[in-house]
Amino acid sequence: MPLYVYSITAEDHPRRLDGVSGVGSEPTALRTVAAGSLYAVVSDIEEEVRPKRRDLTAHQEVQERLMADGPVLPLQFGYTAADDLAVQQALESNAESYLSALDRLDGCAEYHVRASQADQTPLLHQILGDLPEARDLNDRIRGGDQDPRLPLALGELIAREVEARQETLAAGLTEALAPFSREHIAHPPSADDFLNLSLLVPEGQQDSLRVAEANLTREIGGGVELRFSGPLPPYSFV
């Protein structure tokens, strides 16, 4: 029977899963598949599991319950295997890397940091104040100059400057936050964000990270929205 695979743990993890439901329209009990000193937490499935709210929540609850008792390797939503044997073979063939990763993640959680320009007005005013060329173009447009090239030239100049300043700010935020983490990964920004950062943060640094979050939020201002989420299962570092 096909299996849905949630996480991988070491042999000494307690894997306390009473009261936690699995994925699927008719969830089956969570159980484990063992191979040597590694265990995979799985449940039997009879249908394709789609990313519905209920199943995404169930998947996350399993990770959080396991993470509360020790290091885990959380699999992304939707990972399945043909049967127990396929899971055992995967555990055996990758045992060394899985055990190394569990050791690396011990005592850590993932935090996400995103930044976006919630209000561009302060930044635009700053650019016009800093760049004579941009200020001159803006003054000519506001003064009634009908040259059709002016708005395009101003728009391109401002767009380049916004991108450059956001890249500089993203680098500065990363530099300020990275010391609180054991590892960090800068993901490609998406949507309106110009920073998409994952931090692997040891338990002893998590309170300090929150203090740094408050300080940075207060310091950057200028219409920038800084968003933190965590502690989370360390998906980005598996």
Backbone torsions as a table, in degrees:
resi	resn	phi	psi	omega
1	MET	NA	138.7	178.6
2	PRO	-61.3	152.2	-179.6
3	LEU	-123.1	146.1	167.9
4	TYR	-99.1	129.6	-174.7
5	VAL	-109.6	126.1	-176.3
6	TYR	-97.2	-53.8	-169.9
7	SER	-153.2	165.7	172.5
8	ILE	-122.0	135.5	178.6
9	THR	-131.1	166.5	172.8
10	ALA	-81.2	167.2	-176.3
11	GLU	-60.5	-34.9	-174.6
12	ASP	-84.5	1.4	176.9
13	HIS	-72.9	135.7	-176.3
14	PRO	-69.8	-24.5	178.8
15	ARG	49.4	55.2	178.0
16	ARG	-81.7	107.2	-173.2
17	LEU	-124.8	13.9	178.4
18	ASP	-61.3	133.6	177.4
19	GLY	83.0	0.0	178.7
20	VAL	-100.3	128.8	-179.5
21	SER	-90.4	152.4	176.2
22	GLY	-93.1	-169.6	-178.3
23	VAL	-89.2	168.4	177.6
24	GLY	104.2	159.0	-179.6
25	SER	-68.2	-27.6	174.3
26	GLU	-129.2	82.0	-173.3
27	PRO	-60.9	138.0	173.0
28	THR	-98.4	168.1	-177.4
29	ALA	-65.6	143.6	173.4
30	LEU	-71.4	144.2	178.0
31	ARG	-148.4	-178.5	-178.5
32	THR	-125.1	152.9	171.3
33	VAL	-120.5	125.0	-174.3
34	ALA	-107.2	147.5	172.2
35	ALA	-150.5	107.3	-177.1
36	GLY	62.8	-125.3	-177.6
37	SER	-98.8	17.4	178.7
38	LEU	-120.0	147.6	177.3
39	TYR	-130.4	140.0	171.9
40	ALA	-109.2	134.3	176.0
41	VAL	-91.3	124.2	-172.1
42	VAL	-139.1	170.0	166.2
43	SER	-145.7	151.0	179.0
44	ASP	-76.1	141.7	178.5
45	ILE	-131.4	152.2	179.1
46	GLU	-120.6	4.7	-177.5
47	GLU	-149.1	164.3	175.0
48	GLU	-68.2	132.1	-179.4
49	VAL	-94.1	121.6	-178.8
50	ARG	-104.9	157.4	-175.9
51	PRO	-76.1	64.3	174.0
52	LYS	-84.7	159.9	-176.4
53	ARG	-55.3	-44.4	-177.2
54	ARG	-62.1	-42.3	-178.0
55	ASP	-74.7	-36.5	174.8
56	LEU	-61.3	-41.3	178.8
57	THR	-65.7	-43.5	179.7
58	ALA	-62.0	-43.9	178.5
59	HIS	-58.5	-45.5	-178.2
60	GLN	-67.8	-37.5	-179.5
61	GLU	-64.3	-36.7	176.5
62	VAL	-62.5	-45.7	-179.5
63	GLN	-60.8	-45.2	-176.4
64	GLU	-67.0	-38.8	177.6
65	ARG	-63.0	-44.4	179.7
66	LEU	-66.8	-41.5	-176.3
67	MET	-63.9	-28.1	-179.5
68	ALA	-65.9	-20.0	-175.7
69	ASP	-110.0	2.5	179.8
70	GLY	150.5	177.0	-176.7
71	PRO	-68.0	142.4	176.7
72	VAL	-136.9	158.0	169.1
73	LEU	-105.3	98.5	-177.5
74	PRO	-78.4	129.3	175.8
75	LEU	-86.6	148.9	176.1
76	GLN	-64.2	156.2	179.9
77	PHE	-56.9	137.1	172.3
78	GLY	100.8	3.6	-177.5
79	TYR	-78.8	125.1	179.8
80	THR	-128.6	163.0	176.8
81	ALA	-137.7	156.1	-175.2
82	ALA	-67.0	-39.6	-177.1
83	ASP	-167.8	-177.6	-179.1
84	ASP	-59.8	-39.7	-177.1
85	LEU	-61.9	-41.0	179.3
86	ALA	-62.5	-38.6	178.3
87	VAL	-67.0	-45.2	179.3
88	GLN	-59.6	-42.7	179.9
89	GLN	-63.9	-39.0	178.7
90	ALA	-65.8	-41.0	178.6
91	LEU	-64.3	-43.1	-177.9
92	GLU	-67.7	-41.6	-174.5
93	SER	-74.2	-22.2	-178.4
94	ASN	-117.1	19.6	-172.0
95	ALA	-56.0	-45.8	-175.6
96	GLU	-62.2	-45.2	-178.7
97	SER	-70.7	-35.6	178.9
98	TYR	-65.7	-44.4	-179.5
99	LEU	-65.5	-39.1	177.9
100	SER	-63.7	-41.5	179.8
101	ALA	-66.2	-39.8	177.9
102	LEU	-61.5	-40.5	178.0
103	ASP	-65.0	-40.5	-178.9
104	ARG	-67.0	-33.0	-176.3
105	LEU	-90.1	-5.8	-175.4
106	ASP	-57.8	128.0	177.4
107	GLY	78.0	10.8	-176.0
108	CYS	-120.4	157.0	171.2
109	ALA	-134.5	160.3	178.6
110	GLU	-93.4	139.7	171.8
111	TYR	-122.8	138.7	174.8
112	HIS	-103.3	139.8	175.2
113	VAL	-127.8	123.4	177.1
114	ARG	-125.5	147.1	177.3
115	ALA	-136.1	139.2	177.9
116	SER	-141.5	161.2	178.5
117	GLN	-90.6	90.1	-176.0
118	ALA	-65.9	-34.0	179.2
119	ASP	-138.4	113.5	-176.4
120	GLN	-82.7	-9.9	-175.2
121	THR	-57.7	-48.8	179.5
122	PRO	-60.7	-37.3	-179.7
123	LEU	-68.1	-40.9	179.1
124	LEU	-63.8	-41.5	177.0
125	HIS	-62.6	-38.6	179.4
126	GLN	-64.4	-42.9	-179.8
127	ILE	-64.2	-44.5	179.3
128	LEU	-63.2	-32.5	178.3
129	GLY	-75.3	-29.9	-175.5
130	ASP	-89.0	-29.5	-172.5
131	LEU	-111.0	109.0	178.9
132	PRO	-57.1	-37.8	-178.7
133	GLU	-62.1	-45.5	178.9
134	ALA	-65.4	-40.4	-179.5
135	ARG	-64.5	-39.7	179.5
136	ASP	-65.0	-45.1	178.4
137	LEU	-61.8	-42.9	-179.5
138	ASN	-64.3	-41.3	179.7
139	ASP	-64.5	-38.9	179.8
140	ARG	-66.2	-41.2	178.9
141	ILE	-64.9	-46.8	-179.7
142	ARG	-66.6	-26.6	179.0
143	GLY	-80.9	-2.4	175.7
144	GLY	101.4	7.0	177.9
145	ASP	-62.0	124.4	-174.6
146	GLN	-91.7	6.0	179.9
147	ASP	-59.1	116.2	-175.6
148	PRO	-67.7	-12.6	-179.5
149	ARG	-80.3	-18.2	-173.4
150	LEU	-65.6	-50.1	-179.7
151	PRO	-60.0	-38.9	179.1
152	LEU	-65.3	-44.3	-179.9
153	ALA	-62.7	-42.7	179.2
154	LEU	-65.9	-42.8	-180.0
155	GLY	-61.7	-43.5	179.7
156	GLU	-66.2	-40.1	179.9
157	LEU	-63.9	-46.4	-179.2
158	ILE	-66.4	-40.3	-179.6
159	ALA	-61.5	-43.5	178.5
160	ARG	-62.7	-41.8	-177.2
161	GLU	-70.1	-38.8	176.7
162	VAL	-60.6	-47.3	-179.4
163	GLU	-61.1	-43.7	-178.8
164	ALA	-64.4	-41.5	-178.5
165	ARG	-70.9	-36.0	177.5
166	GLN	-68.5	-38.7	176.6
167	GLU	-63.1	-40.3	178.3
168	THR	-64.9	-42.2	179.1
169	LEU	-66.2	-41.1	178.5
170	ALA	-61.1	-42.2	178.4
171	ALA	-64.2	-39.8	179.4
172	GLY	-67.3	-40.4	177.5
173	LEU	-64.7	-41.5	178.1
174	THR	-62.1	-43.7	179.4
175	GLU	-62.7	-36.5	-178.8
176	ALA	-74.0	-31.2	-173.3
177	LEU	-96.5	-27.6	-176.6
178	ALA	-55.5	-36.8	-179.3
179	PRO	-61.3	-17.6	178.5
180	PHE	-84.6	-4.1	-174.3
181	SER	-115.7	157.3	172.5
182	ARG	-80.2	-35.5	175.6
183	GLU	-146.1	158.5	173.3
184	HIS	-145.9	152.7	-180.0
185	ILE	-133.1	125.3	174.6
186	ALA	-94.3	108.5	178.7
187	HIS	-83.0	157.8	174.2
188	PRO	-60.4	132.6	178.0
189	PRO	-61.4	151.4	179.5
190	SER	-132.3	156.7	179.8
191	ALA	52.4	-125.4	-177.1
192	ASP	-91.8	-0.6	-177.9
193	ASP	-76.6	144.7	170.5
194	PHE	-112.0	-2.2	173.2
195	LEU	-137.3	131.0	176.8
196	ASN	-139.8	94.2	-168.5
197	LEU	-120.3	134.6	173.0
198	SER	-111.3	133.8	-179.8
199	LEU	-121.5	133.2	173.2
200	LEU	-96.8	103.4	-166.7
201	VAL	-109.7	121.3	174.8
202	PRO	-63.0	151.3	-177.3
203	GLU	-55.1	-38.8	-177.7
204	GLY	-69.5	-11.4	-179.1
205	GLN	-106.3	-4.3	-172.0
206	GLN	-68.7	-38.2	176.5
207	ASP	-66.5	-40.1	178.2
208	SER	-63.6	-36.5	177.5
209	LEU	-62.7	-40.3	179.4
210	ARG	-64.4	-38.2	176.3
211	VAL	-64.2	-44.1	178.4
212	ALA	-62.1	-37.7	177.3
213	GLU	-58.5	-48.2	-179.0
214	ALA	-63.3	-41.0	-179.2
215	ASN	-66.3	-44.4	-179.3
216	LEU	-66.0	-40.2	178.9
217	THR	-59.9	-39.3	-180.0
218	ARG	-72.0	-35.1	-173.9
219	GLU	-78.5	-40.5	-170.4
220	ILE	-74.5	-42.2	176.8
221	GLY	47.5	-143.0	172.0
222	GLY	58.4	31.2	177.9
223	GLY	77.7	10.1	-179.4
224	VAL	-91.4	131.5	176.3
225	GLU	-102.9	120.8	-179.9
226	LEU	-109.3	123.5	-174.3
227	ARG	-122.9	126.0	177.0
228	PHE	-111.1	143.6	170.6
229	SER	-140.8	141.5	-178.5
230	GLY	148.2	170.5	4.1
231	PRO	-74.5	143.3	-177.7
232	LEU	-128.6	158.6	170.8
233	PRO	-58.8	142.7	-171.9
234	PRO	-80.4	59.3	-178.4
235	TYR	-56.5	-41.0	-173.0
236	SER	-69.6	-15.4	-172.9
237	PHE	-112.3	13.7	178.3
238	VAL	-95.5	NA	NA
